[in-house]
């Protein structure tokens, strides 16, 4: 299992809409995430900075990267683009974080 973490930036005034669109996420997106080996995925909001912190546990880096090429992921990015900082392809602009400490079973 691989643990991943990254941060993204929400636009001002979009926190409630961001929550609404994730409650729940599209069933076909959830299915795609699971089919691509995503075991756990959480997103947290820092209310003062509107920074989003995402944490995921995945089975494979290649399978994780392949999610971006799925039609449902492309549609989701287009659906979310006005709420947050994005790249030219509508993917969320994000910074991957380096794990410096972990306490848990198995390391």
N, C-alpha and C positions, 0 to 999 in steps of 0.2 A: 504494500500500500504506500502511496506517495501523498504527503501532505503539501498542499499549496495554499498560499495566501497572497492577496493582492489588494490594492486600494484603487478606488474610482471616485469621481467627483460628481455629486448631484448638483443641479442648478437650484438657485434660491427659489423658494416657494413650491418646490416639487416633491417634498418628502411624503406628503399624504397620498399624492397620486402614484408615487413609486411604490408605496406600501399596497395601495389598492390593486395595482397591476400584478403584484406578487401573491395576492390572496384570493384564490390560489393562482399559481402559474398555470399556463396552458397545459392540459394533460399530455398533449403530444410532445411538448418540450420536456416535461418530467420523464416521459417514456424514453426520449432520446438520450437524456442525461444518464438514466439508469442503464440503457443499452450500451452506452459508451464507457461503462465502468465507474460512474460517479457513485460513491458509496454514501457520502455525506457532503452537504453544501449549505453553508450559512452565510448570510450577509447581515452586517451590523451597521447602524447609522450613528455617526458622531453628530449630535444635534446642533452643536455650535458651529462646526466647520462644514457640515454637510458632506463630510468624507464618508464613503462607504468602504467598509473593511469586509472582504470576502475570504472565506476559509473553505477549502474543499479537500476531501480525501478521495483519491482516484486510484484505479488499478494500474493505469498505464499512461505515461505522458503522451504517447502517440495517439491513443484513443481520446484523451482529453483534447488534444489539438484538432482532431478530426471533427469534433462537435461544431467548430466554426464553419465547416464546409457543408453542414446540413441545411436543407431548405428551411426547416422550422427555426433554426438558430438565426438565419439571415432575416426571417420575418420578425422574430423577437427583437433583434437589434434595431430594425427599422421602426418597430412599435415603441421602443424606449428612447430613441435618439433625442427627442426634444426635452427629455428630462435630465440629461446628464452630458458630460463632456464625452465626445466620441471622435473616432478617427474617420477618415474619408470613406471607408467602407461601412460605416455605421457601427462598427464594433466599439465597445466602451473603451475609452482611453484609460489605461490602467498601468500601474507600476507593480511589478511582482516583488514580493517581500522575501527576504532571506530568513529562514528559521534560525534563531540563535538559542532557543531553549524549548524543551518539551518534557513534560512529565506525564507519563501514562503507561498503560500496560504495554509491554513489548518494546519499550524505548521511548 
